[in-house]
Amino acid sequence: MISIDPKVSKDANGKTKSVTLTAKDWDQVLDELEELEDIRAFDEALADDSPSIPFEEAIAEIEKNKLSD
């Protein structure tokens, strides 16, 4: 869990106009979002029922395709 200290600016009606973060806090937010994106991708990969190939075979195929380009 991240700990940030946002500065919230509100208008006369109390509606949020802006939120300001320090660069450090922003970096923490970005890191957290990237981690969540990785978790979602992992979960999607686990749920995918399509056949998989061994890592070494995938690398060999990628290398083969590089050489033929």
N, C-alpha and C positions, 0 to 999 in steps of 0.2 A: 504494500500500500504506500502510495506517495503522500508526502506532506507538502502542500503548497500554501501560499498566502496571497490569494488574489485580492486586488484592490478593485472594488466595484463602484462605479459611478452611476448615480440614478438621476432621472429627471424630476421635475416638480411633482409629478404624479406617482413617484416611487417606482417607475418602470426602469429596469436596467438599461443604461445607455452604452456602457462599455465595461470591459474587464481587463485589467492590466496585470501581467505577470512579470516577474524578474526573468532574466535570461536563464538562470539556473532552474527556476520553476518550469519554464517553458520546455527546457531540455528534458526534465523529468516527465512532463506530460507526453512529449514525443516518444521517449523511451518506452513508456507504458503502452502507448498506442501501437508501437511497433511490436511489442511483446504480444499484445492481444491479437494483432494481425497474424503473427506466427502461430499462435494457438489455434486460431480459426482455420488456418491452412492445414495444420496438422489434423485437426478434427475432421475436416473435409476429406483429407487423404485416407484416414481410417475408415470413413463411411463409404468410400469409393470401392465398389465391388469389381472393378475392371482388373484384368490380370496384370500382375507386376513382373518385372524382370530383375535379376540380380544387378547390384550396383556396378560390378565389374563389366557386365555385358552392356549396360547402358553407356558407360564410359567408352568402351570399345566402339560402339556404334557412333557415338558423337565424334570420336577421333576419326573414324572412317569417313564420316560425312564431311569433316573439315578438309581432309585430304582430297576429296573429290570435288570440292568447290573451286 
